[in-house]
Amino acid sequence: MSLWETILLGILQGATEFLPVSSSGHLILVPAILNWPAPGLSLVAIVHQGTLLAVLVYFWRDLWGVVTAVLRGIKQRRPLAEAESRLGWFILLGSIPAGVAGLLLESFFEEAFGAPRIAAGFLLVTAVLLIVGEKILSGKKTIAHITWLDALIVGLFQTFALFPGVSRSGSTIAAGLGRGLNRETAARFSFLLGIPAILGAGLLSALDIIRADNLAAQLPTLTAGFVAAAVSGYLCIHFLLTWLKNHSLYPFAIYCAAFGAIYLIATLI
């Protein structure tokens, strides 16, 4: 891919990883619509690392507090005594379902990623999840009030994002709303829960980067994609957390439904 195509895909990945509109769906559908070559595994891997950097930088204070609280809890033999320590263990618990499903069904999900129509169809599923999440929104629970059951259920919904077109943030935010979290808390927990998932995918794909042909020649282009994904990801995390303080998820649901439906209709005509 050209430098500008790579930068645009990096921006797209950074934005759609955190906005509830499915990064996987966009990385499949946008190149297909624009007749771009499919992004290589090394490019996909590096832009995902850009989004990982974005969430680590944005939430570094939260993460530092969680890590130190977990270590303090272990040392004092009271691992669940503090809210931040509990959050750390709940993030770990919530990450297990998607990790297990990804390892057991890796080949199945890889095949699904080669079909743009499947991605478009699952964008409609994302729209439904967002609408249902808004309809059942009833609670005002904050991060300090999350329970182990909340974390497990949100983690189970994260497994849906293994399908191309299902938004990871969208499915987990919707699940959080269903468990009584307020919108901002549901989004914040979704982003924190996504760190192990993004990190795990990045470690697995690191080999793709190392084994890439002409890696030295690709390095400037890959670096541009990484930076673009990191910057757009950081900005979109801030935007969504600010948006959800006073607005609903309905605009994102409408977008997903429209994008998926238009693509499916266009390919059937």
C-alpha positions in Angstrom: 0.0 0.0 0.0 1.1 3.6 -0.6 2.1 5.9 2.2 -1.1 7.9 2.1 -3.3 4.7 2.0 -1.4 3.4 5.0 -1.9 6.7 6.9 -5.6 6.7 6.1 -5.9 3.1 7.3 -4.0 4.0 10.5 -6.4 6.9 11.1 -9.4 4.6 10.4 -8.1 1.9 12.7 -7.4 4.3 15.6 -10.9 5.9 15.2 -12.9 2.7 14.8 -11.1 0.7 17.5 -12.6 2.9 20.1 -15.7 4.3 18.5 -18.4 1.6 18.6 -18.4 1.0 14.9 -16.0 -1.9 14.4 -12.4 -1.5 13.4 -12.3 -5.0 11.8 -15.3 -4.2 9.7 -13.9 -1.0 8.4 -10.4 -2.5 7.7 -12.2 -5.1 5.5 -14.9 -2.9 3.8 -13.1 0.3 3.1 -10.2 -1.2 1.1 -12.8 -3.3 -0.7 -15.0 -0.3 -1.6 -12.0 1.8 -2.7 -10.3 -1.1 -4.6 -7.2 -0.8 -2.5 -5.0 -3.9 -2.0 -5.9 -5.8 1.1 -3.7 -4.5 4.0 -0.9 -7.0 4.8 -0.6 -8.7 8.1 2.3 -6.6 9.1 0.3 -3.4 8.5 -2.7 -4.7 10.4 -0.4 -5.7 13.3 1.4 -2.4 13.5 -1.8 -0.2 13.5 -3.2 -2.3 16.3 -0.1 -1.5 18.3 -0.8 2.1 17.6 -4.2 1.8 19.2 -2.6 0.0 22.1 -0.2 2.9 22.7 -3.2 5.3 22.5 -5.1 3.5 25.3 -2.0 3.1 27.5 -1.1 6.7 27.2 -4.7 7.9 27.8 -5.3 5.7 30.9 -1.8 5.6 32.3 -2.8 7.1 35.6 -5.7 4.6 35.9 -3.4 1.7 35.0 -0.7 2.8 37.4 -3.2 3.0 40.2 -4.6 -0.5 39.3 -1.1 -2.1 39.1 0.1 -0.7 42.4 -3.2 -1.5 44.1 -3.0 -5.1 42.9 0.6 -5.5 44.1 -0.3 -3.9 47.4 -3.3 -6.2 47.8 -1.2 -9.3 47.1 1.5 -8.2 49.6 -1.1 -7.6 52.3 -3.0 -10.8 51.3 -6.1 -8.7 50.7 -6.4 -8.8 46.9 -9.9 -7.4 46.7 -9.8 -4.9 49.5 -9.4 -1.8 47.3 -11.6 -0.8 44.4 -8.6 -0.3 42.1 -7.2 -3.7 43.0 -10.6 -5.3 42.3 -10.7 -3.6 38.9 -7.4 -5.1 38.0 -8.6 -8.6 38.8 -11.9 -8.0 37.0 -10.0 -6.9 33.9 -8.1 -10.2 34.0 -11.3 -12.2 34.5 -13.2 -10.4 31.8 -10.3 -11.0 29.3 -10.5 -14.8 29.7 -13.5 -15.6 27.5 -12.2 -13.8 24.4 -8.7 -15.2 24.9 -10.0 -18.8 25.1 -12.4 -18.4 22.2 -9.7 -16.8 20.0 -7.3 -19.6 20.6 -9.9 -22.4 20.1 -11.5 -20.9 17.0 -8.7 -19.0 15.4 -9.0 -20.6 11.9 -12.7 -20.1 11.8 -12.4 -16.4 12.6 -9.6 -16.0 10.1 -11.8 -17.3 7.3 -14.6 -14.9 8.3 -12.2 -12.0 7.9 -11.8 -12.7 4.2 -15.5 -12.1 3.4 -16.6 -8.4 3.2 -20.3 -9.4 3.1 -19.9 -11.1 6.4 -18.3 -8.0 7.9 -21.2 -5.9 6.5 -23.8 -8.2 8.0 -22.2 -8.1 11.4 -22.2 -4.3 11.3 -26.0 -4.7 11.5 -25.4 -6.9 14.6 -23.4 -4.1 16.1 -26.2 -1.7 15.5 -28.7 -4.0 17.3 -26.3 -4.4 20.3 -26.0 -0.6 20.6 -29.7 0.0 20.4 -30.5 -2.8 22.9 -27.9 -1.4 25.3 -29.5 2.0 25.2 -33.0 0.6 25.6 -32.0 -1.3 28.8 -29.9 1.5 30.2 -31.1 1.9 33.8 -28.2 2.1 36.2 -25.7 4.6 37.5 -22.9 2.2 38.7 -19.4 3.6 38.5 -16.0 1.8 38.2 -15.9 1.3 42.0 -19.2 -0.6 41.9 -18.3 -3.2 39.2 -18.7 -6.8 40.4 -17.0 -10.0 39.2 -20.2 -11.0 37.5 -20.3 -7.6 35.6 -16.8 -8.2 34.4 -17.4 -11.8 33.3 -20.6 -10.9 31.4 -18.9 -7.9 29.7 -16.0 -10.2 28.9 -18.3 -12.8 27.3 -19.7 -10.0 25.1 -16.2 -9.1 24.1 -15.9 -12.5 22.3 -18.5 -11.3 19.8 -15.9 -8.9 18.5 -13.9 -11.9 17.1 -16.4 -11.7 14.3 -15.5 -9.1 11.7 -18.0 -6.2 11.8 -18.9 -6.6 15.5 -17.5 -3.7 17.4 -15.5 -4.7 20.5 -16.2 -1.4 22.2 -19.8 -1.5 21.0 -20.5 -5.0 22.3 -18.8 -4.5 25.7 -20.3 -1.0 26.2 -23.8 -2.4 25.5 -23.1 -5.3 28.0 -21.9 -2.8 30.6 -25.1 -0.8 30.1 -27.1 -3.9 30.6 -25.3 -4.6 33.9 -26.3 -1.2 35.2 -23.2 0.8 34.5 -23.6 4.4 33.3 -22.5 5.2 29.8 -19.2 6.8 30.7 -18.3 4.0 33.1 -19.3 1.3 30.6 -17.0 3.0 28.0 -14.1 3.4 30.4 -14.3 -0.3 31.5 -14.6 -1.3 27.9 -11.4 0.5 27.0 -9.5 -0.9 30.0 -10.8 -4.4 29.2 -9.5 -4.0 25.7 -5.9 -3.6 26.7 -5.2 -7.3 27.3 -7.1 -8.2 24.1 -5.1 -5.7 22.0 -1.9 -6.6 23.6 -2.4 -10.3 23.1 -3.3 -9.9 19.5 -0.2 -7.7 19.1 2.1 -10.3 20.6 0.7 -13.0 18.3 1.1 -10.7 15.3 4.6 -9.6 16.2 5.9 -12.6 14.3 4.1 -11.4 11.2 6.0 -8.1 11.4 9.4 -9.8 11.9 8.8 -12.3 9.1 7.6 -9.6 6.7 9.4 -9.4 3.3 11.6 -6.3 2.9 10.8 -5.1 6.4 13.4 -2.4 6.3 11.9 -1.0 3.1 8.4 -1.0 4.7 9.5 0.6 7.9 8.7 4.2 7.0 5.3 3.3 5.8 4.5 1.1 8.8 5.8 3.8 11.2 3.4 6.3 9.5 0.5 3.9 10.0 1.5 3.3 13.7 1.6 7.0 14.4 -1.7 7.7 12.6 -3.5 5.0 14.6 -2.0 6.1 17.9 -3.0 9.8 17.4 -6.5 9.1 16.1 -7.1 6.5 18.7 -6.2 8.9 21.5 -8.4 11.6 20.2 -11.3 9.2 19.7 -11.1 7.8 23.3 -11.3 11.4 24.6 -14.2 12.2 22.2 -16.3 9.1 23.1 -15.9 9.5 26.9 -16.9 13.2 26.5 -19.8 12.4 24.2 -21.3 9.7 26.4 -21.6 12.1 29.4 -24.6 13.7 27.7 -25.4 11.7 24.6 -26.6 8.3 23.6 -25.1 5.5 21.4 -27.9 5.8 18.8 -25.9 7.8 16.2 -23.3 5.1 16.1 -26.0 2.5 15.8 -27.6 4.4 12.8 -24.1 4.6 11.2 -23.4 0.9 11.5 -26.8 -0.1 10.2 -26.6 2.3 7.3 -23.0 1.3 6.3 -23.7 -2.4 6.5 -27.0 -2.2 4.7 -25.8 0.0 1.9 -22.8 -2.3 1.3 -25.0 -5.4 1.2 -27.5 -3.8 -1.1 -24.8 -2.5 -3.4 -23.1 -5.9 -3.7 -26.4 -7.6 -4.5 -27.5 -5.3 -7.3 
